[in-house]
């Protein structure tokens, strides 16, 4: 029989795939458009700032935040940084000189509102029936006796002790108050300037502490994390892709798609006005992993189609016109394979799902040699896209539903993450279905594999055994799942909600060491404030009000975690002692209101403005805590609220606020938002699956395999003592959108085999054989990406990575065992009428 050369494609004939695939005719134009979009969104991504300030996380219209900002403005106070100077003796000429230099240099930094230390703090000095206000140190003495007297006076003053000088006089400090409402880049620049100045002047004897310093280290660690996450993710993805695909060009394309989706997603974050913070820092690794998983699905089916066509080609010499009668060997091979999956090898296998398979039959005979393969590469790509676009759109939309559910959160960064990740998922689908086909069309050799997909390998044998296990033991598998759910539920009862900012960092970091030093030698750096407002001017200065305030201070000083309470009372007691010739017995409140008014006339200092307003109607009480646990701080706040409600006179209105209060509110808001997000995501995903399969019962069937991994994750956290915090609270809503992908893939393939005539057990085995490999590989990719996050030096991010990776493993096990078991125990959920109306049908 004469050889027939490969036919050249007829340019006048209609191109396969339809009008919506016309972009395949212009691969260079496709790449150009992708490049333009990348350039635009890349410029937006480059402008996204880092911002770990509390203000960036707290709800914008939170009443406590609004009130806190009003209090800061009214009393001219902002966040503070403690710069502690360590020495054997602070009261030496050299050490006090160094303290003065630090005080002056730090005050000159843009963004610093005020600095206070022993070298410039006010001192109330009295004699008989009068007092004056002046600097504690007018000049630094060299005489040892003068220095000793200064030390005794400083350590005897409650206003100084624990704030500006330690009890043993071996540590001095500079309190650096920042300009109120600093955020983002300005905030970081101020802390950088303070740190640089302290390191230059302090000679290694200084310690920085305070909430702004914690924010600074958080941003620093996030930068370091991203510098490691992205290259590690790329390297690991490259290794995995090479192992899975055994094709260099095929492995590079998903990496390119991954990089593009990363840039586009961060660019969207920039367009939304978002920042890189404690929450959005996980966006890059998540989007990179999900993009690769989409690309793997597409590339895997493309390779299967190429290999199937090549290995199923007729013997050499069969004319192209014989394509209507494909080689019987192909049918025999498929029949044998079907028999091993539970069918009868002697009877014909059910036809594959319509769509791509019909295209495969049309062009499989044409691909008998390399030249023909190149000529008909476009037809292979079209068949691949036709086969995958519906399932990929469905699983992408379900993942989008998981991310977009975060928009119900009151926390701005969480909304930004949800929207950016949701749009990023749509980008990943768009990039995979445009970039990859365009590149496949432009290369000289299709990205094919050498393995014949019609001949099972070792991995296929394992999936066969899995299918046999599932079809023979479905009820036992469901029982195991129920027992696991019960055990997890017990763990959930042990779960605690808590954020401890200091424990987020390794104990050996400079931040932790410095903070612990300051808290041990001076006072804690957590800030809680109490506002007291009288009904009328001068109402704060009545004896009744002052005595109630004194009782409040005594109550606060007795609470666990409270190191220091400062208020108007400290100044009145200093004035009273000074007025009575510095006698210690008079370090108490004045005996009469006229005397108090006289003191206020004599006082001409400025420090009191932070504690009492000009109308003497509004006062502020400041607490410094060494406690960083949000749960314990919340308990302190609740106790304070109860005391104020029970013991404060009706003439006073109180309000508890401060940065520590905002953090506890943030945690409560976060948990409430996550419950809402998880509920919304579950409802939306159920509705989408029910819509796709045109069956409410099928939608319900898809939920247990996807809610079980979430329950197992929460239970594991409870058993391991891992708290629910700003990072780990996001896992549920994110994971359910990702986990449902494999469920939909399996259920859609199962549905396709049922439509083709297979029985439920046969359909389960065929579905596992068809999609088991892809499900395992994509889970491996996503799990690996989450595992990379565990290298973070920021503990919540590391917890997020480890727990998310475990959740993906739980989801895979649920899909490979639990989902098929449910399908077999409820075979009537996909009725013939449902199968006919399913949107997955071609």
Secondary structure, DSSP 8 states (H G I E B T S, - for coil): ----------TTS--TT-GGGGGGG-HHHHHHHHHHHHHHHHHHHHT--B---HHHHS-TT-HHHHHHHHHHHHTT---EEEEEEE-S-S-SHHHHHHHHHHHHHHHTSTTEEEEE-TTT-EEEEEEBTEEEEEES-SS----HHHHHHHHHHHHH-TTTBTTTB-TTSSEEEEEEEE-TT--HHHHHHHHHHHHHHHHHHHTT-EEEESHHHHHHHHHHHHHHHHHHHHHHHHHHHHHHHHHHH--HHHHHHHHHHHHHHHHHHHHHHHHTT--B-TTGGGHHHHHHHHHHHHHHHHHHHHHHHHHHHHHT---TT--GGGGGS--HHHHHHHHHHHHHTTS-TTS------TTHHHHHHHHGGGGSSHHHHHHTHHHHHHHHHHHHHHHHHHHHHHHHHHHHGGGG-SSHHHHHHHHHHHHHHHHHHHHHHHHHHHHHHHSSS----SS-TTS--HHHHHHHHHHHHHHH-HHHHHHHHHHHHHHHHHHHHT--B--BTGGGS-TTSHHHHHHHHHHHHS---EEEEEEEEESSTTGGGSHHHHHHHHHHHHHHHTSTTEEEEE-HHHHHHHHHHHHBTT-GGG-S--SSHHHHHHHHHH---SGGGGTB-TTS-EEEEEEEES--BHHHHHHHHHHHHHHHHHHS-TTEEEEEESHHHHHHHHHHHHHHHHHHHHHHHHHHHHHHHHHHHT-HHHHHHHHHHHHHHHHHHHHHHHHHT--B-TTGGGHHHHHHHHHHHHHHHHHHHHHHHHHTT--HHHHHHHHHHHHHHHHHHHHHHHHHHHHHHTT-SSHHHHHHHHHHHHHHHHHHHIIIIIIHHHHHHTGGGS-HHHHHH-TT--
